[in-house]
Amino acid sequence: MTLFSALADPIRRDILALLRLGEQPAGALVDQLGLPQPNVSKHLKALRDAGLVRIRIDGPWRYYSLDPAPLIELDRWLDPYRAFWAGKLDALEDHLNRSD
């Protein structure tokens, strides 16, 4: 699973948003997402395969946390688009200011 394919799924993005708040047990993710446990496990595996989450096992419990390091690749990929949009938004701002 690549970083981009892992992030393409909205449920996986929801999981990452929950993990931004801190480490969570798998059961808490199931409860918060309102999905069956096997579905959440499938998404967590995809996120692990992409390197986006870490797992800590404590007895019978599994705790998941966000690993933001792979997001550096995404940030690098987005950088040229930021420059593109910054210029477009500046031009829009100039146009709107002239219209007043």
C-alpha positions as CSV (number, residue, x, y, z in Angstrom):
1,M,0.0,0.0,0.0
2,T,1.5,3.3,-1.0
3,L,1.1,6.5,0.9
4,F,-1.2,8.0,-1.7
5,S,-3.5,5.0,-2.0
6,A,-3.7,4.8,1.8
7,L,-4.8,8.5,2.0
8,A,-7.3,8.1,-0.9
9,D,-9.8,6.4,1.4
10,P,-12.0,8.7,3.5
11,I,-12.3,6.2,6.4
12,R,-8.5,6.0,6.6
13,R,-8.3,9.8,6.7
14,D,-10.9,9.7,9.5
15,I,-8.7,7.2,11.4
16,L,-5.7,9.5,10.9
17,A,-7.7,12.5,12.2
18,L,-8.6,10.5,15.3
19,L,-5.0,9.4,15.8
20,R,-3.8,13.1,15.6
21,L,-5.4,13.4,19.1
22,G,-3.1,10.7,20.4
23,E,-2.6,7.0,20.8
24,Q,-5.9,5.1,20.7
25,P,-6.9,1.5,21.4
26,A,-8.4,-0.4,18.4
27,G,-11.7,-0.7,20.2
28,A,-12.0,3.1,20.7
29,L,-11.4,3.6,17.0
30,V,-14.2,1.1,16.2
31,D,-16.6,2.9,18.6
32,Q,-15.7,6.4,17.3
33,L,-16.0,5.3,13.6
34,G,-19.2,3.3,14.1
35,L,-17.9,0.5,11.8
36,P,-17.5,-3.2,12.4
37,Q,-14.2,-4.2,14.0
38,P,-13.1,-6.2,10.9
39,N,-13.5,-3.2,8.7
40,V,-11.5,-1.0,11.0
41,S,-8.8,-3.6,11.2
42,K,-8.6,-3.7,7.4
43,H,-8.1,0.0,7.3
44,L,-5.5,0.0,10.1
45,K,-3.5,-2.7,8.3
46,A,-3.5,-0.5,5.1
47,L,-2.3,2.5,7.2
48,R,0.4,0.3,8.8
49,D,1.5,-1.0,5.4
50,A,1.8,2.6,4.2
51,G,3.9,3.5,7.4
52,L,1.3,6.0,8.6
53,V,0.5,4.3,11.9
54,R,2.5,2.5,14.6
55,I,1.1,-0.3,16.8
56,R,1.9,-1.0,20.4
57,I,0.7,-4.3,21.9
58,D,0.0,-4.5,25.6
59,G,-1.3,-7.9,26.5
60,P,-4.5,-8.4,24.6
61,W,-4.8,-4.8,23.6
62,R,-3.5,-3.0,20.5
63,Y,-2.8,0.7,20.6
64,Y,-2.4,2.7,17.5
65,S,-0.6,6.0,17.0
66,L,0.1,8.3,14.1
67,D,3.5,8.2,12.5
68,P,3.8,11.6,10.7
69,A,7.2,10.9,9.0
70,P,5.7,9.5,5.7
71,L,3.7,12.7,5.4
72,I,6.9,14.5,4.5
73,E,6.7,12.8,1.1
74,L,3.2,14.1,0.7
75,D,4.3,17.6,1.7
76,R,7.1,17.6,-0.9
77,W,4.6,16.4,-3.6
78,L,2.2,19.2,-2.7
79,D,4.8,22.0,-2.6
80,P,4.7,22.9,-6.3
81,Y,0.9,23.0,-6.2
82,R,1.1,25.4,-3.2
83,A,3.2,27.8,-5.3
84,F,0.7,27.5,-8.2
85,W,-2.3,28.2,-6.1
86,A,-0.6,31.0,-4.1
87,G,-0.1,32.9,-7.4
88,K,-3.7,32.3,-8.5
89,L,-5.1,33.4,-5.1
90,D,-2.9,36.5,-5.2
91,A,-4.3,37.3,-8.6
92,L,-7.8,36.8,-7.4
93,E,-7.2,39.1,-4.4
94,D,-5.8,41.8,-6.7
95,H,-8.9,41.4,-9.0
96,L,-11.3,41.6,-6.1
97,N,-9.5,44.7,-4.7
98,R,-9.7,46.4,-8.1
99,S,-13.5,45.7,-8.3
100,D,-14.2,47.6,-5.1
